[in-house]
């Protein structure tokens, strides 16, 4: 029997990816994946479409989400896998986040206009009609309209953390998100733990603290891993009795060269990873 592979960290146009949920599922099926988790940023808007497409293309769809959370003055991302998209408390919190995000986007657009860039929220919504507007959309808009020659410039010069047009985002605590995910029937997973700039001691302390508050898993298999990165994260997982997850962090054209399932070409996440996570439900 052929070995089955999965991808438990994938984004669509419902947040800051460039493929619709249906297109993401179709691509995953064409790449031979057995299962994917749709984990758009702070939204579950794409899940029902993705689940419908999954039935059509014969692929297993795990309903998920990726939250940006606050942990000791740093932003850390938390994946929620197997969440119930109809959960009331989850939807209430997401509606709150939409309101604060909209206010932030209005402020950021005003800052960019003051810097000489003609950008408005209605113009962004017209260019990206079904998306929750994020900084990636600001950057894409500026690129398409000719204000910048490279998308990275939008972040480096204007809207990256600490740049002149940046507006800080209100975040919810990691503990609150862990509770929210669990109450929605899901499994909380710490996403890409090596991207936060922790040294070895800080990483161990962070994971131990989050485990104490209810963390269940950690994303050890990830597109940007190099050398012994996966082994390092697996060791931290083992020390805290955490389950392992894995994903590409696929965003379509917004992350050039990063493909669903295989990341930058060397990623391979066996189905057994998903089977172990299911046992924890």
C-alpha positions in Angstrom: 0.0 0.0 0.0 1.2 3.5 -0.9 2.3 5.7 2.1 -0.2 8.5 2.7 0.8 12.1 3.3 -0.9 15.2 4.8 -0.6 18.9 5.4 -2.0 20.3 8.6 -1.2 24.0 8.1 -2.7 25.6 5.0 -4.2 29.0 4.1 -6.8 30.2 1.6 -8.3 33.5 0.3 -10.4 33.4 3.5 -7.3 35.0 5.1 -4.1 35.7 3.3 -3.7 32.9 0.8 -4.2 33.3 -2.9 -6.2 30.2 -3.7 -9.9 29.8 -2.7 -10.7 27.0 -0.2 -12.0 24.9 -3.2 -8.8 25.5 -5.1 -6.7 24.6 -2.1 -8.5 21.3 -1.7 -8.3 20.6 -5.5 -4.5 21.3 -5.4 -4.0 19.1 -2.4 -5.9 16.2 -4.2 -3.8 16.7 -7.3 -0.6 16.5 -5.3 -1.7 13.2 -3.9 -2.4 14.3 -0.3 -4.8 12.3 1.8 -5.7 15.0 4.3 -5.2 18.7 4.9 -6.2 21.2 7.6 -7.5 24.6 6.5 -6.1 26.9 9.1 -6.8 30.5 8.0 -5.7 33.4 10.2 -8.3 34.3 12.9 -11.2 33.1 10.7 -13.2 30.0 9.9 -15.0 31.5 6.9 -13.5 29.1 4.4 -14.2 25.9 6.2 -17.6 25.0 4.9 -16.6 25.6 1.3 -13.5 23.5 1.9 -15.4 20.7 3.4 -17.8 20.6 0.5 -14.9 20.5 -1.9 -13.2 17.8 0.1 -16.2 15.5 -0.5 -16.0 16.2 -4.2 -12.3 15.5 -4.5 -12.0 12.6 -2.1 -9.7 14.2 0.5 -10.0 14.4 4.3 -10.5 18.0 5.5 -9.7 18.9 9.1 -11.5 22.1 10.1 -8.9 24.4 11.7 -7.7 28.0 12.4 -4.5 29.9 13.2 -4.7 32.4 16.0 -2.1 35.2 16.7 -1.7 35.3 20.4 0.3 37.2 23.0 2.8 35.4 25.1 5.1 37.5 27.3 5.3 40.4 24.9 5.8 38.2 21.9 3.4 37.1 19.2 3.1 33.3 19.0 0.7 31.5 16.7 -1.7 28.8 17.9 -3.3 26.3 15.5 -6.7 24.8 16.4 -7.3 21.5 14.7 -10.7 19.6 14.6 -12.6 22.7 15.8 -16.4 22.9 15.5 -17.0 25.8 13.1 -20.5 26.3 14.6 -19.2 26.7 18.2 -20.9 29.8 19.7 -18.1 31.1 21.9 -15.6 30.6 19.0 -17.8 32.6 16.6 -18.3 35.4 19.2 -14.6 35.8 19.8 -13.9 35.8 16.0 -16.5 38.6 15.6 -14.7 40.6 18.2 -11.4 40.1 16.4 -12.9 41.2 13.1 -14.0 44.5 14.7 -10.6 45.3 16.2 -8.9 44.2 12.9 -11.2 46.6 10.9 -10.2 49.5 13.1 -6.5 48.6 12.8 -6.8 48.4 9.0 -8.5 51.8 8.8 -5.7 53.4 10.9 -3.0 51.7 8.7 -4.7 52.9 5.5 -4.8 56.4 6.9 -1.1 56.2 7.8 -0.2 55.1 4.2 -2.3 57.9 2.7 -0.3 60.3 4.8 2.9 58.7 3.3 1.6 59.4 -0.2 0.0 56.1 -1.1 -3.6 56.3 -2.3 -5.1 53.3 -0.4 -8.5 52.9 1.1 -10.4 49.9 2.7 -13.1 50.0 0.0 -10.3 49.8 -2.7 -8.7 46.8 -0.8 -12.1 45.1 -0.5 -12.7 45.6 -4.2 -9.4 44.0 -5.1 -9.8 41.2 -2.6 -13.6 40.7 -2.4 -13.8 37.5 -0.2 -10.8 38.0 2.0 -10.3 39.2 5.6 -7.9 42.1 4.9 -4.5 41.6 6.4 -1.1 43.3 5.9 -0.4 40.8 3.1 -3.3 42.4 1.2 -2.0 45.9 1.8 1.4 44.7 0.4 -0.2 43.1 -2.6 -2.3 46.2 -3.4 0.7 48.4 -3.2 2.6 46.1 -5.5 -0.3 45.8 -8.0 -0.7 49.6 -8.1 3.0 50.2 -8.7 3.9 51.9 -5.4 6.6 49.2 -4.7 8.6 46.9 -7.0 8.8 44.0 -4.5 6.1 42.9 -2.0 8.7 42.7 0.8 9.3 46.4 0.5 5.8 47.0 1.8 6.9 45.5 5.1 10.5 46.7 5.1 9.6 50.3 4.4 5.9 50.8 5.5 3.9 48.3 7.4 6.4 45.8 9.0 6.6 45.8 12.8 7.9 49.1 14.0 7.8 50.7 10.5 6.3 54.2 10.1 2.8 53.1 8.9 2.5 50.1 11.2 -0.4 49.9 13.7 0.0 47.4 16.6 -2.6 44.7 16.8 -4.6 43.8 19.9 -3.9 40.2 20.6 -5.6 37.6 22.9 -3.5 35.6 25.3 -2.2 32.2 24.4 -4.1 30.7 27.4 -7.4 32.2 26.3 -6.9 30.8 22.8 -6.0 27.3 24.2 -9.2 27.4 26.2 -11.2 28.6 23.2 -9.9 25.9 20.9 -10.6 23.2 23.5 -14.1 24.4 24.2 -14.8 24.3 20.4 -13.8 20.6 20.5 -10.4 21.2 19.0 -6.7 20.4 19.7 -4.4 23.4 20.4 -1.1 23.2 18.6 1.8 25.6 19.0 2.7 26.6 15.4 6.3 26.9 14.0 7.9 27.2 17.4 11.4 28.1 16.0 10.2 31.3 14.3 9.7 33.4 17.4 13.4 34.1 18.2 13.4 32.1 21.4 16.8 30.8 22.6 16.8 27.2 23.8 16.0 28.0 27.4 13.1 30.4 26.4 11.7 27.9 24.1 11.6 25.2 26.8 10.1 27.6 29.3 7.4 28.8 26.8 6.4 25.2 25.8 6.3 24.1 29.5 4.2 27.1 30.4 1.7 26.6 27.5 1.6 22.8 28.3 0.6 23.7 31.9 -2.3 25.8 30.5 -3.5 23.1 28.2 -1.4 22.9 25.1 -1.7 19.4 23.4 0.6 19.5 20.5 3.5 21.3 18.7 4.3 21.7 15.0 7.6 19.9 14.8 7.5 19.2 11.0 7.6 22.5 9.1 8.7 24.0 5.8 11.4 26.2 7.2 13.1 23.5 9.3 16.8 23.1 8.7 19.4 20.6 10.0 18.4 19.4 13.5 15.4 21.7 13.9 12.8 18.9 13.8 14.8 16.8 16.3 15.1 19.8 18.6 11.3 20.4 18.6 10.5 16.7 19.0 12.8 16.6 22.1 10.8 19.6 23.6 7.6 17.8 22.7 8.7 14.6 24.3 9.8 16.4 27.5 6.3 17.8 27.8 4.3 14.8 26.6 3.0 16.8 23.6 1.8 15.3 20.3 3.5 16.2 17.0 1.9 18.1 14.1 3.3 19.2 10.8 2.4 21.6 8.0 3.7 23.6 5.1 2.2 27.0 6.0 1.0 27.1 2.3 -0.2 30.6 1.2 -0.2 30.2 -2.6 1.5 33.0 -4.5 2.0 35.0 -1.3 4.8 32.6 -0.3 6.5 31.9 -3.6 8.2 28.5 -4.0 6.4 27.0 -1.0 4.1 24.2 -2.1 1.3 22.4 -0.4 2.4 19.2 1.2 6.1 19.5 0.3 6.9 23.0 1.4 10.2 24.1 -0.2 10.6 20.5 -1.6 11.7 18.4 1.3 8.6 18.3 3.5 6.8 15.0 4.0 4.2 14.6 6.8 3.0 11.0 7.1 -0.7 10.2 7.8 0.4 8.6 11.1 0.8 12.1 12.5 -2.9 12.8 12.0 -3.9 9.4 13.3 -2.1 10.1 16.6 -3.8 13.5 16.9 -7.2 11.9 16.3 -6.6 9.7 19.3 -6.5 12.8 21.5 -9.9 14.0 20.5 
